[in-house]
């Protein structure tokens, strides 16, 4: 089967990309804040209905790394990729049942607000901001670098300067979304993205299942037969077969995704847009439903890509398999493609392009909000809303420009270490800090800072030694070998260290501090856990 896109498909895709960029920018201008009101910029006045807010949460949660990266893992490694996709959905479910309501009750605009609800202090806000940037900037680089690769693959050009130009142009557009649209503007983009992504994905899923007479078993058998590894494709361990402990590596990787995915700051910031505890519950129900549906879609498309295109060809085009979702969508239409089918495929490519746009816009907004609100506004006792909003917009530029520059430098290397770094920071630093802050009565400020700093340092020290960075042909630096930590993620050590640092930091604070903190927590425990009416604070 050919993997080249027809000239008609390329032309329609270019038109679709241009139309989406224009329409979404116009939406941001029309729905962005029209006055200097922090609640409007940071939360959109909590005016979204549960369904729309849920779609926005799902849109922030499903990034291009999920669509392209997870789809590639499914196409290349079968069973292991399916477990990864299910772990992604499970992470959002954990957020829904464990943290969503307490986060909404404790926070206001940023993760720093939620953490300082119990332990006020500028040091906590600055540390929360630094961890937010450290967790989200790597993901931004992945989306931005993927933009150039996606455009090159679909439109058929290979020049490095053109790919760099795409990264710069799209990056500028994403900065505009965050700076102009604020929370409400970016939410509308996320909603549009989810509608297009799910709509086009369901159509492709139906076409693939129809090719196999609506028999999933036949699809899986065909994928295994065309994988080149036989029954191993439908068994666990294929992705980690080269490591010393494949089973332990797989369990650790899935645990990192489950603990880290749902607590990343661009996802948790959506909790603060719900007007009540009931609203956040209903919003999360819509979000989990949307993500679960997309997990089914990406599983069928991933297996369909292997069954119809072949694992060897997918790996030849991209060793990471990032083109598998598009190749599977293209193969679903067969050899003779009608105009209507070309239009449907264009919708798929446009939905992926919009996923890239929306994902980075949400991450830039989360970083800009944290910089403006937790770092700059916290220095001034009474900063005017007008000035803080201006700072947030400047912060979007300050975050976006370095991200664009870095993305142009890493676009030709494996980006998997960056994705893994973000999830590891979420699981090792952010998750322990949120769990302890929201539920442990004796947790102290020293314990909180120890959690954030200790968990982050553990990840940053261990990550360069993993096999994703060096020591294999598909690592970021295949020509080098400084692999001393023989696992794909740092979670095996960094997650326990993150929790241990919080516990030890609290013990080091002394019994008196712990008792003081317990009394302070008991004063707001009902507010945080039971969904009391939130006041401006």
BELBEL-V373372 format. One record per residue. N is the residue number from 1. RES is the residue in three letters. SS is DSSP state (alpha for helix, beta for strand, coil for the rest). PHI is phi in radians with two decimals (* if undefined). PSI is psi in whole degrees, -180 to 180 (none if undefined). Layout:
N/RES/SS/PHI/PSI, N/RES/SS/PHI/PSI
This chain:
1/UNK/coil/*/141, 2/UNK/coil/-1.38/145, 3/UNK/coil/-1.90/8, 4/UNK/coil/-1.46/140, 5/UNK/coil/-1.55/142, 6/UNK/coil/-1.19/160, 7/UNK/alpha/-1.05/-35, 8/UNK/alpha/-1.14/-43, 9/UNK/alpha/-1.14/-39, 10/UNK/alpha/-1.13/-43, 11/UNK/alpha/-1.13/-44, 12/UNK/alpha/-1.17/-36, 13/UNK/alpha/-1.12/-42, 14/UNK/alpha/-1.09/-41, 15/UNK/alpha/-1.12/-42, 16/UNK/alpha/-1.09/-43, 17/UNK/alpha/-1.06/-45, 18/UNK/alpha/-1.12/-42, 19/UNK/alpha/-1.14/-43, 20/UNK/alpha/-1.11/-44, 21/UNK/alpha/-1.07/-42, 22/UNK/alpha/-1.19/-47, 23/UNK/alpha/-1.15/-44, 24/UNK/alpha/-1.16/-38, 25/UNK/alpha/-1.14/-39, 26/UNK/alpha/-1.13/-39, 27/UNK/alpha/-1.07/-40, 28/UNK/alpha/-1.11/-42, 29/UNK/alpha/-1.12/-41, 30/UNK/alpha/-1.29/-33, 31/UNK/alpha/-1.81/-5, 32/UNK/coil/-1.15/165, 33/UNK/coil/-1.00/133, 34/UNK/coil/-1.84/7, 35/UNK/coil/-2.69/171, 36/UNK/coil/-1.49/80, 37/UNK/coil/-2.29/119, 38/UNK/alpha/-1.11/-39, 39/UNK/alpha/-1.10/-35, 40/UNK/alpha/-1.21/-42, 41/UNK/alpha/-1.28/-44, 42/UNK/alpha/-1.43/-32, 43/UNK/alpha/-2.24/-4, 44/UNK/alpha/1.12/30, 45/UNK/alpha/1.06/18, 46/UNK/alpha/0.91/40, 47/UNK/coil/-1.62/-7, 48/UNK/coil/-1.32/142, 49/UNK/coil/-1.20/162, 50/UNK/alpha/-0.96/-40, 51/UNK/alpha/-1.14/-46, 52/UNK/alpha/-1.21/-39, 53/UNK/alpha/-1.16/-38, 54/UNK/alpha/-1.11/-41, 55/UNK/alpha/-1.14/-36, 56/UNK/alpha/-1.17/-40, 57/UNK/alpha/-1.10/-46, 58/UNK/alpha/-1.08/-38, 59/UNK/alpha/-1.13/-41, 60/UNK/alpha/-1.16/-36, 61/UNK/alpha/-1.29/-41, 62/UNK/coil/-1.51/101, 63/UNK/coil/-1.67/177, 64/UNK/alpha/-1.11/-29, 65/UNK/alpha/-1.10/-33, 66/UNK/alpha/-1.27/-49, 67/UNK/alpha/-1.11/-53, 68/UNK/alpha/-1.49/-47, 69/UNK/alpha/-1.20/-52, 70/UNK/alpha/-1.15/-39, 71/UNK/alpha/-1.03/-38, 72/UNK/alpha/-1.18/-41, 73/UNK/alpha/-1.12/-40, 74/UNK/alpha/-1.10/-45, 75/UNK/alpha/-1.16/-33, 76/UNK/alpha/-1.59/-31, 77/UNK/alpha/-2.21/5, 78/UNK/coil/1.03/-109, 79/UNK/alpha/-0.98/-45, 80/UNK/alpha/-1.07/-39, 81/UNK/alpha/-1.18/-37, 82/UNK/alpha/-1.13/-41, 83/UNK/alpha/-1.09/-39, 84/UNK/alpha/-1.08/-44, 85/UNK/alpha/-1.10/-42, 86/UNK/alpha/-1.17/-35, 87/UNK/alpha/-1.11/-36, 88/UNK/alpha/-1.06/-45, 89/UNK/alpha/-1.17/-39, 90/UNK/alpha/-1.11/-35, 91/UNK/alpha/-1.07/-43, 92/UNK/alpha/-1.20/-34, 93/UNK/alpha/-1.13/-39, 94/UNK/alpha/-1.09/-42, 95/UNK/alpha/-1.04/-42, 96/UNK/alpha/-1.09/-48, 97/UNK/alpha/-1.48/-27, 98/UNK/alpha/-1.84/-44, 99/UNK/alpha/-2.02/-21, 100/UNK/alpha/-1.01/-53, 101/UNK/alpha/-1.18/-49, 102/UNK/alpha/-1.03/-37, 103/UNK/alpha/-1.11/-45, 104/UNK/alpha/-1.09/-38, 105/UNK/alpha/-1.29/-37, 106/UNK/alpha/-1.45/-33, 107/UNK/coil/-1.64/175, 108/UNK/coil/-2.32/-60, 109/UNK/coil/-2.13/-38, 110/UNK/coil/-2.36/172, 111/UNK/alpha/-1.09/-34, 112/UNK/alpha/-1.04/-37, 113/UNK/alpha/-1.09/-44, 114/UNK/alpha/-1.13/-39, 115/UNK/alpha/-1.31/-35, 116/UNK/alpha/-1.48/0, 117/UNK/coil/-1.03/-38, 118/UNK/coil/-1.68/-36, 119/UNK/coil/-2.19/78, 120/UNK/coil/-1.09/153, 121/UNK/coil/2.66/142, 122/UNK/alpha/-1.17/-33, 123/UNK/alpha/-1.07/-39, 124/UNK/alpha/-1.15/-43, 125/UNK/alpha/-1.13/-44, 126/UNK/alpha/-1.13/-43, 127/UNK/alpha/-1.12/-42, 128/UNK/alpha/-1.07/-39, 129/UNK/alpha/-1.15/-44, 130/UNK/alpha/-1.08/-43, 131/UNK/alpha/-1.17/-37, 132/UNK/alpha/-1.03/-48, 133/UNK/alpha/-1.11/-43, 134/UNK/alpha/-1.12/-33, 135/UNK/alpha/-1.42/-32, 136/UNK/alpha/-1.71/-31, 137/UNK/alpha/-1.05/-43, 138/UNK/alpha/-1.02/-40, 139/UNK/alpha/-1.14/-37, 140/UNK/alpha/-1.05/-44, 141/UNK/alpha/-1.05/-39, 142/UNK/alpha/-1.09/-46, 143/UNK/alpha/-1.16/-44, 144/UNK/alpha/-1.15/-46, 145/UNK/alpha/-1.11/-35, 146/UNK/alpha/-1.15/-26, 147/UNK/alpha/-1.06/-49, 148/UNK/alpha/-1.08/-42, 149/UNK/alpha/-1.15/-41, 150/UNK/alpha/-1.11/-48, 151/UNK/alpha/-1.08/-42, 152/UNK/alpha/-1.12/-41, 153/UNK/alpha/-1.19/-45, 154/UNK/alpha/-1.34/-43, 155/UNK/alpha/-1.54/-8, 156/UNK/coil/1.41/25, 157/UNK/coil/-1.93/157, 158/UNK/coil/-2.24/-1, 159/UNK/coil/-1.19/133, 160/UNK/alpha/-1.13/-36, 161/UNK/alpha/-1.14/-35, 162/UNK/alpha/-1.20/-41, 163/UNK/alpha/-1.10/-43, 164/UNK/alpha/-1.08/-41, 165/UNK/alpha/-1.07/-40, 166/UNK/alpha/-1.09/-42, 167/UNK/alpha/-1.08/-45, 168/UNK/alpha/-1.15/-45, 169/UNK/alpha/-1.12/-47, 170/UNK/alpha/-1.19/-37, 171/UNK/alpha/-1.06/-42, 172/UNK/alpha/-1.09/-38, 173/UNK/alpha/-1.13/-41, 174/UNK/alpha/-1.16/-39, 175/UNK/alpha/-1.06/-41, 176/UNK/alpha/-1.08/-42, 177/UNK/alpha/-0.97/-50, 178/UNK/alpha/-1.17/-44, 179/UNK/alpha/-1.26/-37, 180/UNK/alpha/-1.56/-46, 181/UNK/alpha/-1.42/-27, 182/UNK/alpha/1.10/-158, 183/UNK/alpha/-1.15/-42, 184/UNK/alpha/-1.22/-42, 185/UNK/alpha/-1.10/-46, 186/UNK/alpha/-1.19/-30, 187/UNK/alpha/-1.11/-42, 188/UNK/alpha/-1.12/-36, 189/UNK/alpha/-1.15/-42, 190/UNK/alpha/-1.10/-39, 191/UNK/alpha/-1.12/-47, 192/UNK/alpha/-1.05/-41, 193/UNK/alpha/-1.06/-47, 194/UNK/alpha/-1.14/-39, 195/UNK/alpha/-1.09/-46, 196/UNK/alpha/-1.20/-41, 197/UNK/alpha/-1.17/-47, 198/UNK/alpha/-1.23/-42, 199/UNK/alpha/-1.06/-52, 200/UNK/alpha/-1.19/-37, 201/UNK/alpha/-1.14/-40, 202/UNK/alpha/-1.12/-41, 203/UNK/alpha/-1.06/-46, 204/UNK/alpha/-1.10/-40, 205/UNK/alpha/-1.05/-44, 206/UNK/alpha/-1.06/-44, 207/UNK/alpha/-1.12/-42, 208/UNK/alpha/-1.16/-46, 209/UNK/alpha/-1.09/-34, 210/UNK/alpha/-1.13/-35, 211/UNK/alpha/-1.11/-24, 212/UNK/coil/-1.99/28, 213/UNK/coil/0.99/34, 214/UNK/coil/1.03/33, 215/UNK/coil/-2.04/99, 216/UNK/alpha/-1.00/-35, 217/UNK/alpha/-1.08/-39, 218/UNK/alpha/-1.13/-38, 219/UNK/alpha/-1.10/-47, 220/UNK/alpha/-1.13/-41, 221/UNK/alpha/-1.13/-41, 222/UNK/alpha/-1.15/-38, 223/UNK/alpha/-1.14/-43, 224/UNK/alpha/-1.09/-42, 225/UNK/alpha/-1.15/-32, 226/UNK/coil/-1.69/8, 227/UNK/coil/-1.55/-21, 228/UNK/coil/1.47/-3, 229/UNK/coil/-2.13/2, 230/UNK/alpha/1.15/-136, 231/UNK/alpha/-1.17/-18, 232/UNK/alpha/-1.09/-24, 233/UNK/alpha/-1.14/-29, 234/UNK/alpha/-1.78/15, 235/UNK/coil/-2.13/161, 236/UNK/coil/-1.34/153, 237/UNK/coil/1.81/-8, 238/UNK/coil/-1.12/-41, 239/UNK/coil/-1.15/-31, 240/UNK/coil/-1.93/19, 241/UNK/coil/-1.09/-27, 242/UNK/coil/-1.41/-10, 243/UNK/coil/-1.51/168, 244/UNK/coil/-1.25/-28, 245/UNK/coil/-2.37/78, 246/UNK/alpha/-1.01/-44, 247/UNK/alpha/-1.13/-45, 248/UNK/alpha/-1.14/-39, 249/UNK/alpha/-1.11/-42, 250/UNK/alpha/-1.15/-45, 251/UNK/alpha/-1.08/-44, 252/UNK/alpha/-1.12/-41, 253/UNK/alpha/-1.11/-45, 254/UNK/alpha/-1.18/-38, 255/UNK/alpha/-1.10/-39, 256/UNK/alpha/-1.10/-42, 257/UNK/alpha/-1.15/-44, 258/UNK/alpha/-1.10/-45, 259/UNK/alpha/-1.40/-31, 260/UNK/alpha/-1.67/-28, 261/UNK/coil/-1.13/-46, 262/UNK/coil/-1.37/-13, 263/UNK/coil/-1.79/4, 264/UNK/coil/-1.09/142, 265/UNK/alpha/-1.04/-31, 266/UNK/alpha/-1.25/-18, 267/UNK/alpha/-1.54/-48, 268/UNK/alpha/-1.16/-24, 269/UNK/alpha/-1.13/-22, 270/UNK/alpha/-1.26/-19, 271/UNK/alpha/-1.13/-31, 272/UNK/alpha/-1.35/-8, 273/UNK/alpha/-1.52/-8, 274/UNK/coil/-1.41/139, 275/UNK/coil/-1.44/-15, 276/UNK/coil/-2.72/170, 277/UNK/alpha/-1.12/-38, 278/UNK/alpha/-1.12/-39, 279/UNK/alpha/-1.12/-40, 280/UNK/alpha/-1.22/-34, 281/UNK/alpha/-1.11/-46, 282/UNK/alpha/-1.18/-38, 283/UNK/alpha/-1.09/-44, 284/UNK/alpha/-1.17/-32, 285/UNK/alpha/-1.10/-43, 286/UNK/alpha/-1.14/-40, 287/UNK/alpha/-1.13/-47, 288/UNK/alpha/-1.11/-40, 289/UNK/alpha/-1.08/-44, 290/UNK/alpha/-1.12/-42, 291/UNK/alpha/-1.19/-41, 292/UNK/alpha/-1.08/-41, 293/UNK/alpha/-1.09/-41, 294/UNK/alpha/-1.21/-32, 295/UNK/alpha/-1.06/-41, 296/UNK/alpha/-1.10/-43, 297/UNK/alpha/-1.08/-50, 298/UNK/alpha/-1.21/-28, 299/UNK/alpha/-1.16/-47, 300/UNK/alpha/-1.14/-43, 301/UNK/alpha/-1.16/-39, 302/UNK/alpha/-1.11/-48, 303/UNK/alpha/-1.15/-36, 304/UNK/alpha/-1.11/-37, 305/UNK/alpha/-1.09/-44, 306/UNK/alpha/-1.17/-41, 307/UNK/alpha/-1.18/-37, 308/UNK/alpha/-1.70/-29, 309/UNK/coil/-1.83/-43, 310/UNK/coil/1.88/136, 311/UNK/alpha/-1.10/-39, 312/UNK/alpha/-1.11/-43, 313/UNK/alpha/-1.21/-38, 314/UNK/alpha/-1.07/-46, 315/UNK/alpha/-1.18/-31, 316/UNK/alpha/-1.19/-39, 317/UNK/alpha/-1.25/-42, 318/UNK/coil/-2.63/114, 319/UNK/coil/-1.00/-25, 320/UNK/coil/-1.51/-10, 321/UNK/coil/1.35/18, 322/UNK/coil/-1.17/-15, 323/UNK/coil/-1.65/2, 324/UNK/alpha/-1.07/-40, 325/UNK/alpha/-1.07/-42, 326/UNK/alpha/-1.25/-39, 327/UNK/alpha/-1.14/-41, 328/UNK/alpha/-1.14/-39, 329/UNK/alpha/-1.14/-43, 330/UNK/alpha/-1.11/-43, 331/UNK/alpha/-1.17/-27, 332/UNK/alpha/-1.10/-24, 333/UNK/coil/-1.49/-12, 334/UNK/coil/1.45/-171, 335/UNK/coil/-1.33/-47, 336/UNK/coil/-1.60/105, 337/UNK/coil/-1.77/124, 338/UNK/coil/-1.42/173, 339/UNK/alpha/-1.11/-40, 340/UNK/alpha/-1.11/-40, 341/UNK/alpha/-1.21/-35, 342/UNK/alpha/-1.09/-40, 343/UNK/alpha/-1.12/-42, 344/UNK/alpha/-1.11/-42, 345/UNK/alpha/-1.14/-37, 346/UNK/alpha/-1.08/-37, 347/UNK/alpha/-1.08/-39, 348/UNK/alpha/-1.09/-50, 349/UNK/alpha/-1.13/-37, 350/UNK/alpha/-1.17/-38, 351/UNK/alpha/-1.11/-39, 352/UNK/alpha/-1.16/-41, 353/UNK/alpha/-1.07/-43, 354/UNK/alpha/-1.16/-33, 355/UNK/alpha/-1.06/-43, 356/UNK/alpha/-1.06/-46, 357/UNK/alpha/-1.06/-51, 358/UNK/alpha/-1.19/-38, 359/UNK/alpha/-1.07/-49, 360/UNK/alpha/-1.21/-36, 361/UNK/alpha/-1.05/-43, 362/UNK/alpha/-1.13/-39, 363/UNK/alpha/-1.22/-41, 364/UNK/alpha/-1.07/-42, 365/UNK/alpha/-1.10/-43, 366/UNK/alpha/-1.10/-43, 367/UNK/alpha/-1.18/-43, 368/UNK/alpha/-1.13/-42, 369/UNK/alpha/-1.06/-42, 370/UNK/alpha/-1.16/-43, 371/UNK/alpha/-1.06/-49, 372/UNK/alpha/-1.21/-45, 373/UNK/alpha/-1.49/-40, 374/UNK/alpha/-1.55/-29, 375/UNK/alpha/-1.80/-58, 376/UNK/alpha/-1.36/-49, 377/UNK/alpha/-1.18/-29, 378/UNK/alpha/-1.20/-18, 379/UNK/alpha/-1.37/-23, 380/UNK/coil/-1.92/130, 381/UNK/coil/-1.07/-47, 382/UNK/coil/-2.27/77, 383/UNK/coil/-1.44/136, 384/UNK/coil/-1.21/148, 385/UNK/alpha/-0.99/-38, 386/UNK/alpha/-1.06/-44, 387/UNK/alpha/-1.22/-40, 388/UNK/alpha/-1.15/-39, 389/UNK/alpha/-1.13/-39, 390/UNK/alpha/-1.11/-40, 391/UNK/alpha/-1.11/-39, 392/UNK/alpha/-1.11/-39, 393/UNK/alpha/-1.23/-40, 394/UNK/alpha/-1.14/-37, 395/UNK/alpha/-1.11/-36, 396/UNK/alpha/-1.05/-40, 397/UNK/alpha/-1.21/-41, 398/UNK/alpha/-1.15/-30, 399/UNK/alpha/-1.45/-42, 400/UNK/alpha/-1.20/-41, 401/UNK/alpha/-1.12/-49, 402/UNK/alpha/-1.08/-35, 403/UNK/alpha/-1.11/-41, 404/UNK/alpha/-1.09/-46, 405/UNK/alpha/-1.06/-45, 406/UNK/alpha/-1.16/-37, 407/UNK/alpha/-1.09/-36, 408/UNK/alpha/-1.17/-23, 409/UNK/alpha/-1.52/-26, 410/UNK/alpha/-1.85/4, 411/UNK/coil/-1.10/-24, 412/UNK/coil/-1.78/11, 413/UNK/coil/-1.92/165, 414/UNK/coil/-1.10/131, 415/UNK/coil/-1.73/-1, 416/UNK/alpha/-1.05/-37, 417/UNK/alpha/-1.04/-34, 418/UNK/alpha/-1.21/-42, 419/UNK/alpha/-1.07/-47, 420/UNK/alpha/-1.10/-38, 421/UNK/alpha/-1.03/-45, 422/UNK/alpha/-1.09/-46, 423/UNK/alpha/-1.16/-37, 424/UNK/alpha/-1.14/-41, 425/UNK/alpha/-1.12/-40, 426/UNK/alpha/-1.08/-44, 427/UNK/alpha/-1.33/-32, 428/UNK/alpha/-1.68/-25, 429/UNK/alpha/-2.07/-51, 430/UNK/alpha/-1.28/-47, 431/UNK/alpha/-1.05/-49, 432/UNK/alpha/-1.06/-40, 433/UNK/alpha/-1.10/-43, 434/UNK/alpha/-1.21/-44, 435/UNK/alpha/-1.10/-48, 436/UNK/alpha/-1.10/-45, 437/UNK/alpha/-1.12/-37, 438/UNK/alpha/-1.52/-22, 439/UNK/alpha/-2.22/-19, 440/UNK/coil/-1.68/116, 441/UNK/coil/-1.16/-35, 442/UNK/coil/-1.61/5, 443/UNK/coil/-1.12/132, 444/UNK/coil/-1.96/171, 445/UNK/alpha/-1.11/-40, 446/UNK/alpha/-1.06/-40, 447/UNK/alpha/-1.11/-40, 448/UNK/alpha/-1.12/-48, 449/UNK/alpha/-1.12/-37, 450/UNK/alpha/-1.12/-39, 451/UNK/alpha/-1.10/-52, 452/UNK/alpha/-1.13/-46, 453/UNK/alpha/-1.31/-47, 454/UNK/alpha/-1.13/-45, 455/UNK/alpha/-1.11/-41, 456/UNK/alpha/-1.17/-45, 457/UNK/alpha/-1.10/-38, 458/UNK/alpha/-1.05/-44, 459/UNK/alpha/-1.14/-47, 460/UNK/alpha/-1.15/-31, 461/UNK/alpha/-1.38/-35, 462/UNK/alpha/-1.46/-31, 463/UNK/alpha/-1.02/-44, 464/UNK/coil/-1.06/-21, 465/UNK/coil/-1.56/-3, 466/UNK/coil/-1.34/164, 467/UNK/coil/-1.33/-2, 468/UNK/coil/-1.41/-24, 469/UNK/coil/-1.55/-41, 470/UNK/beta/-2.67/169, 471/UNK/coil/1.62/2, 472/UNK/coil/-2.56/159, 473/UNK/coil/-1.10/-23, 474/UNK/coil/-1.83/12, 475/UNK/coil/-1.39/172, 476/UNK/coil/-1.15/-34, 477/UNK/beta/-2.16/76, 478/UNK/coil/-1.14/-21, 479/UNK/coil/-1.41/-11, 480/UNK/coil/-1.99/166, 481/UNK/coil/-2.60/91, 482/UNK/coil/-2.14/38, 483/UNK/coil/-1.43/106, 484/UNK/coil/-2.03/-11, 485/UNK/coil/-1.94/101, 486/UNK/coil/-1.39/46, 487/UNK/coil/-2.36/163, 488/UNK/coil/-1.37/-32, 489/UNK/coil/-2.17/169, 490/UNK/coil/-1.60/-2, 491/UNK/alpha/-1.01/-31, 492/UNK/alpha/-0.96/-37, 493/UNK/alpha/-1.85/-40, 494/UNK/alpha/-1.24/-32, 495/UNK/alpha/-1.18/-51, 496/UNK/alpha/-1.05/-36, 497/UNK/alpha/-1.12/-40, 498/UNK/alpha/-1.04/-47, 499/UNK/alpha/-1.18/-39, 500/UNK/alpha/-1.14/-38, 501/UNK/alpha/-1.08/-41, 502/UNK/alpha/-1.12/-42, 503/UNK/alpha/-1.16/-46, 504/UNK/alpha/-1.18/-39, 505/UNK/alpha/-1.08/-37, 506/UNK/alpha/-1.20/-42, 507/UNK/alpha/-1.07/-40, 508/UNK/alpha/-1.17/-20, 509/UNK/alpha/-1.23/-22, 510/UNK/coil/1.68/159, 511/UNK/alpha/-1.13/-37, 512/UNK/alpha/-1.11/-45, 513/UNK/alpha/-1.10/-41, 514/UNK/alpha/-1.12/-39, 515/UNK/alpha/-1.17/-42, 516/UNK/alpha/-1.04/-44, 517/UNK/alpha/-1.17/-36, 518/UNK/alpha/-1.08/-43, 519/UNK/alpha/-1.15/-41, 520/UNK/alpha/-1.11/-40, 521/UNK/alpha/-1.19/-41, 522/UNK/alpha/-1.08/-28, 523/UNK/alpha/-1.19/-27, 524/UNK/alpha/-2.07/8, 525/UNK/alpha/-1.05/-44, 526/UNK/alpha/-1.10/-38, 527/UNK/alpha/-1.10/-47, 528/UNK/alpha/-1.26/-44, 529/UNK/alpha/-1.62/-27, 530/UNK/alpha/-1.81/3, 531/UNK/coil/1.33/40, 532/UNK/coil/-1.09/158, 533/UNK/coil/-1.08/130, 534/UNK/coil/-1.47/139, 535/UNK/coil/-1.92/159, 536/UNK/coil/-1.21/135, 537/UNK/coil/-2.58/none
